[in-house]
């Protein structure tokens, strides 16, 4: 059965697979200085944003990704006050970070200001905390930003990036992780999105290897479903400066003062369980 | 971007989404007494079987489903010797069941013999244990089979069915669960596939409610990724006759004598963690 142009289809040619969402109408289209930004109204996934033809966010399923890119890292750090989000232009991760009452400063460094401006228009819920007095939105190159950061500038760094190709490739390098390590305080925690366990297992192993090589005492990968990303299964990988096994504040997570839709303390612990085919490779590292 | 007929596309109209796999060639097509059975060679997912246009199994990602439909239930029962698989015509679940050395009898009751015969031809790995002396393959109506079963006939019943429409709808009913409850021994465990947490949360809640109403002391849902099923996120739901919280033999699972690719003891515990949006509904039940 073929699909016509009433569907938005994202193909992963090298994986021989694709996902599609049924469209109601196109709401916006622009070519920014960096990429093609499109906004659609879908039939059942709410509003959809794509960048250069890749699904970034839908109303219906973004909660899993945004919660898992924020709360595990923040509950891993003993007392996160200064948080940096690199990328994250739709501001959904920033909103989750600001749910933590202890956070005093949440900086976001997104390369493409247009992504954020378009998100403010079409995803107002995700941008609901952009005017929080603790939030600072910068539009700059995250790789340069972290290279220029003073030591001990942040407690948590979140790399909420696109795929490791083009400008985002540098966000998966050992050199970048070395800069993050220096910019973090002594209990510092980094988390970066690390693609699909089914499609990109080699990348997950490489990210953990590079984090350790860059000086992080421990690394661990979080696994979670993400319907509209390739394979429907996604990951984020933690680097922890202290050698505490990337354990987390279980009691604080269980008594969290804010609402979530996917994350809870049991889900946090569960996300750290590696499927056997990856556990063997990570243990053997 | 549209997709042509070189892709196999499964549409879920009411969910406004679809997944597609790139095809190399069609290997087989037949109309059995019950359904249309098709076999394709894909570019990157190996061999694909579809029934009435719905993806049943691919070489690449079936391991997650088959392992999660078998090992959690078998490690939940204290000493599973007699196992019944209802459905499961591709025989991948049966193969996993027979990895447990303590199993003395594994019966499979599949409605459509042609599914199994086609699987034997095109998925020989999944059917590798069909000639195990402990295996008994029956081709009959599973609902009638369980209604006719004597009390205390099985230790574990696995409902490896298609979606809850058409002939399989009865496999999700309270009456069916009552029959299963009677056919199980005192420590009996049932597990049934229970669809996508993102798309079918109501069904998961209903299955747990019906299992309790049918006499199962405890119920619990297992969550796992499944790339080629709707939303890429899937579930199985356990019913346990003893009120032990559907806990499992952690030590035995950690020391299992057979190989797996997804399942391990940590993954088993992790799969039991409910996402917040479902935990609230299941706790409130």
Interface residues (C-beta under 8 A of the other chain):
Chain A: X1 X2 X3 X4 X5 X7 X9 X11 X13 X14 X15 X16 X17 X18 X19 X20 X21 X22 X42 X43 X44 X45 X53 X60 X61 X64 X197 X198 X223 X225 X226 X227 X231 X232 X233 X260 X261 X262 X263 X264 X266 X267 X269 X270 X271 X272 X273 X274 X275 X276 X277 X279
Chain B: X1 X2 X3 X4 X5 X7 X9 X11 X13 X14 X15 X16 X17 X18 X19 X20 X21 X22 X42 X43 X44 X45 X53 X60 X61 X64 X197 X198 X223 X225 X226 X227 X231 X232 X233 X260 X261 X262 X263 X264 X266 X267 X269 X270 X271 X272 X273 X274 X275 X276 X277 X279
